[in-house]
Amino acid sequence: MAHLRPLELDEVQDEEILAAWKEGIKKRGFVVNAARTMARRPNILKAYTKLNNVVMYEGTVDGQLKMLLTLARSLASGCRYCQSHMTNLSNRYGASDEKIQALWEFETSDLFSDAERAAIRVAFKAGQLPNETSKEDIDELLKYFDEGEVIEIVACICLFGWLNCWNETLATQAEDVAVEATSRILGGQGWEPGKHA
């Protein structure tokens, strides 16, 4: 059970937040409970929303790769709430069930390109404590991505460091749509929502 109750939509009067939530429904199919909890401090939620939109939905790095990177980072950190969201979004951005299931075996799976492997390797290493990312990992990224794209990749990974901590700390309840998608795709690998049920 969540440590703080997400606000109901009718408890939020801020038009900017409500408009952002409408857009979020188009991307995910629901309003995110983490944002509904964060809405108790509208300026924090607005700043987070702006950062999330710039990091995840702007730039030149492929959208599907960004979703897979944040899923890998969330797998490494153990945040099942973010795992459910990013499995759902990876799938909605075109990643097949098989590719998502193979994420732990990205180094050897034929489903991933060398460029994807370089980026996913950084996501998994950065999701650990202590962070295991090396100069060699960044040098490998630079074989496939320009410096601006490397910044995008690192920004995605770091954004989810904040989200992983937020949702683990508050035991944010995972939404049915995300849980159903992740149970379907990763349930055979033992995934369950844990404290986010």
N, C-alpha and C positions, 0 to 999 in steps of 0.2 A: 504494500500500500504506500502511496506517495506520502512523503513527509509534509508537504504543503499541497492543499487543494488547488487545482487549476481553476482559474476564474471562469465562470460561465460567460458566454458571449454577451448576454444582456447586462452583465456587470461592467463591461468595458464601454466607455462613452467616447473615447478618442477616435475621431474619424480616420486619422492617418493609420492607426493600428488596425482598425476594422478593414480598411481598404487593402492593407498588406495581407491580412488574413484571407481576404477574398482571392487574392493572387496565389496565396499558398495552397488553397483548396484546389486550384487548377493544376498545380505542380504535384501535389501529394494525394489529394482526395480527402483531406481533413485539415482541421486547425490543430497545430502542434501543441501538445500539452505543455512542453517546456516554455513556449511563448505565452501560453495562457497563465502560467505561473509567474513568469517574468513581468507580465503586464501590471503587477502591483507597483512597479517602478517604470512608468511609461518611457522615460528618457533612456533607461538602460535597454529596454526592448527596442526602441527606435534605433539606437546606435548599433545594437547587435544586428538588427534586420538589415540596416544599410551595409554593414560590413559583410554579412552573409551574402547579400545580393551581389556585391562587387566581387567577392572572392569566388563564389560558386557559379555565377551566371554571366560574368563578363570575361573578356580576354580571348586568347587563341588556343588554349589547351582544350582538347575535346571534352565535352560535357560528361560523356559516359566514363571516361578515364577519371575525371574529378570525383564522380560518385564512387567508383571503385577504390580510389585512394582513400577517401574518407571512411569507407567500409573497412579497408585494411587497417587503417589507424585505429578504428574502433574495435576491431577484432584483437589487435595487439594490446590495447589498454583494458579490454574486458567489459566495456560499456555495452550492455545488451540493449539498452534503449536506442542508442545511436546505431548499433548493429541492425536493429529492426528498421529504422528509418532509411539507412543507406542501402540495405538489401532491397527494400521497396523502390527507392529512387534509382538504384543501379538498374533494376529490372525495367522501370518506366523509361529510362534513358537508353534502353536497347540491349543491355547486357543479358545474355541468355542465362537460364537457370544453371546450365552446365558451367558457364564461365564463372558465375558467382560461387558455385560449389567448389570450383578448382582454385579459388583464391589462395588457400593455404599452400597449394602446390604450384604457385605461379612460376617458380624458377624452372620447373621441368614440363609444365603443361604446354601443349601446342596451341592452346587457346589464347596465349599472350604473345605479343611481339616483344622484341628486345627493348624497344622504347618503353612499353608498358612495364616490363620487368624492372627496368632501372627505376622508374617512378614508384612502383609498388614496393620495391625493396626499401626505399627511403621511408615510405609511409609506415611499413612494419617496424623498421628500426627506430624511427622517431616516436612511435607509440609506446616504446618501452621506457622504463625508468631503471637506471639512467638511459638517456638517449644514446643509441648505438650508432648513429649516423657518422660516417667518416668523410674525409676529403675525397677519397676514392669513389664513394657513392655519388657525391656531387659531380665529380669529374665524369663519371659514367652518364649521369643525367645530361650533361652538356654535350654529349655525343649526339643526342637526339632532340634536344630542346634548346632554344636560345635563352639568354639570361633572364629576359622578362618572363618566359614560360616557366623557368625554374622558380622564380619568385611566386608565380601563380600556384605551382605545385606545393611549395612549402607553405604558402598561405592557407591552402585547403587543409593540409595536414595540421597546421597550428590552430586553425579555427576549431577543429574537432578536438584538440587538446582541451580547449575551454569548454566545449559542449560535453565532452566525455566527463569532465570533472563536475560540471553543473548537474547533469542528469544522474550521475552516480551519487552525488552528495544528497540530492533531494529525492532520490528513488522515484523519479518521474514515471508515471504510469504510461506504458506504451499503448498506443492507439490500436484499435482492432484491425484496421486496414494494414498497418505495418506488421503487426504480429502474425496475421494470416499469411501475408506474402512471405515472411521470413520462415514461418513454420513449414510452409509448402516447399520452399527452396532449400532451407538449411536444417529442417527438422530431422531428416535422415542422418545428419551429422551430429545430432545431439543438441541442437540449438533449442533453447527455451527462454522465455522472458525473465526468469529469475525474479528478483525483487521488483521488477518493472511490470509484473502481471497485475 
